[in-house]
């Protein structure tokens, strides 16, 4: 591994075992808060954060040298370990501040026409629902939200149900790999395969995937894919990537037109060039992603993730016992041992005021966990209440027990 000038030692733990929550002091989270909401904004380990600060200091020490002469080479080197982590070519991805930005770049590049259909599900992240609705309103296209009823059953059933929504007018399939409101892993590989055969563009929201589940972009086969690094990869806030398959990169326009568009001197991939330079900005978060990847390698993060999954299953059992409600997904989807959940799970709650419950969880019990209003039909006032629980390496079963005690107090 190339050691960057600003990189600190990320080998903070014993390499031979998974990190134990007792070592959660390596994260900068408030120790008085039971933090079960890693999925919203993530949490950055102290060694990675120190690398981030060193890059910021290096930028300030000689800004012209850093941005004017080193910028391209630094980002090129920072893309290489990320590309290896998600199995794609380094010139097929670019850094962006968040997945919403990455997906906006693609969506706003398309030339949609009246009658074109963008097929999606009713489990998508609200910001992207708004993006596509905005663009459909402007173009006359149809943003078609296909209901996926809860509870889900098998991945095979999901694929058939979703594909039944495809019509001759379907131009784009947009969907999450791992959903935000319901924390479900969707079988996108088969959807992408069918879409490719049918000549339909696939645009995948992978905001929660990188670092939480194994991600092989070459195997997934999506045309476009954007994921955050600052969530489950634990890099500093404001780091994400946009991937574009080589054959469709010419479709992507710059969201911000700057010197990379029609440059005086062409260098490297046009896809990278038109996206990378957007004027003066702090790229320290991007340059710290290799440190986050190294942190996971050095600290046996595959084992940490497995421990987290077992804690998620424990949370599933405990919370369901309190509410008396069936989970929205089976533990296993199919005979091939495919999981619907990883380090996040959304569990049903009985009738309650979601905003009030979330506030009381924090005010009275110091528990940070989102309460989701999930409506199968956006035009109805009827909705399901879900609590989304995120488990990261700093969590343990005691955190789940604290949540269960709070729910018993507030719901019963």
Secondary structure as GFF3:
##gff-version 3
##sequence-region A 1 412
A	DSSP	three_ten_helix	21	26	.	.	.	ID=ss1
A	DSSP	beta_strand	34	35	.	.	.	ID=ss2
A	DSSP	alpha_helix	38	41	.	.	.	ID=ss3
A	DSSP	alpha_helix	46	61	.	.	.	ID=ss4
A	DSSP	alpha_helix	63	63	.	.	.	ID=ss5
A	DSSP	pi_helix	64	70	.	.	.	ID=ss6
A	DSSP	alpha_helix	71	86	.	.	.	ID=ss7
A	DSSP	three_ten_helix	90	92	.	.	.	ID=ss8
A	DSSP	beta_strand	93	96	.	.	.	ID=ss9
A	DSSP	alpha_helix	99	107	.	.	.	ID=ss10
A	DSSP	beta_strand	117	121	.	.	.	ID=ss11
A	DSSP	alpha_helix	126	139	.	.	.	ID=ss12
A	DSSP	beta_strand	142	146	.	.	.	ID=ss13
A	DSSP	alpha_helix	155	163	.	.	.	ID=ss14
A	DSSP	beta_strand	170	176	.	.	.	ID=ss15
A	DSSP	alpha_helix	188	198	.	.	.	ID=ss16
A	DSSP	beta_strand	201	205	.	.	.	ID=ss17
A	DSSP	alpha_helix	217	220	.	.	.	ID=ss18
A	DSSP	beta_strand	224	228	.	.	.	ID=ss19
A	DSSP	beta_strand	240	244	.	.	.	ID=ss20
A	DSSP	three_ten_helix	246	251	.	.	.	ID=ss21
A	DSSP	alpha_helix	270	276	.	.	.	ID=ss22
A	DSSP	alpha_helix	284	287	.	.	.	ID=ss23
A	DSSP	alpha_helix	289	298	.	.	.	ID=ss24
A	DSSP	alpha_helix	301	323	.	.	.	ID=ss25
A	DSSP	beta_strand	344	349	.	.	.	ID=ss26
A	DSSP	alpha_helix	354	365	.	.	.	ID=ss27
A	DSSP	beta_strand	367	368	.	.	.	ID=ss28
A	DSSP	beta_strand	370	374	.	.	.	ID=ss29
A	DSSP	beta_strand	384	390	.	.	.	ID=ss30
A	DSSP	alpha_helix	397	411	.	.	.	ID=ss31
###
